[in-house]
Amino acid sequence: MERRYHPRRQVVRNGLLHHPQGYSFPCRIVNVSAGGLFVRTADARIYKGNYVKVAIDASSNMAEPITAQALVVHKKSDGMGLLFEDDIPLHELLNDQQ
């Protein structure tokens, strides 16, 4: 049984994960909520419990990506679940997806 405080919404956005040790790699955001998101990535250098900065390509009318600090709360073979440490403008992420 899932225990979620915020409903998830399906999205398709490109993003970039930044690890505190200095490396970055691309990811694809596949769902998002006010509390976090799930990203698909093939990179295995980030683990549950790591903090990362995520930069998300927002709606097509925004010049700057949306960025937030997040905690990796679970990891699967094809991606990971991130819990936001910061508030994000969720409406901007969902703007082109409806």
C-alpha positions, -999 to +999 in steps of 0.1 A: +000+000+000+014+034-010+014+062+016+015+094-002+007+129+010+005+144-025-010+129-056+014+121-085+010+135-120+025+120-150+050+143-169+077+139-194+105+163-188+143+162-193+164+170-163+199+170-149+210+155-115+239+171-097+257+151-071+275+170-043+308+153-053+307+173-085+294+151-113+261+155-132+241+133-155+209+135-175+176+121-164+140+119-175+113+130-150+083+107-154+060+117-125+059+145-100+040+157-070+043+185-045+065+162-024+089+147-049+094+130-083+106+099-100+134+101-125+146+075-150+183+073-154+209+047-162+236+062-139+242+041-108+265+064-088+237+079-067+223+059-038+194+059-014+202+085+013+222+108-010+212+144-015+212+157-050+202+189-068+178+183-097+174+208-125+142+202-145+134+216-179+102+234-172+074+245-196+084+257-230+078+294-221+104+294-193+140+302-200+154+288-167+151+252-154+134+246-121+159+235-095+155+219-061+175+200-035+162+165-030+168+133-010+170+099-028+143+079-009+142+048-031+161+034-060+152+009-087+171-005-116+156+021-140+155+052-118+150+067-084+124+084-062+134+119-049+119+138-020+120+175-024+138+195+003+126+228-014+092+239-026+090+240-064+066+258-087+046+226-096+022+245-118+051+254-141+060+218-145+025+207-153+018+238-176+024+220-209+013+186-198-024+190-195 
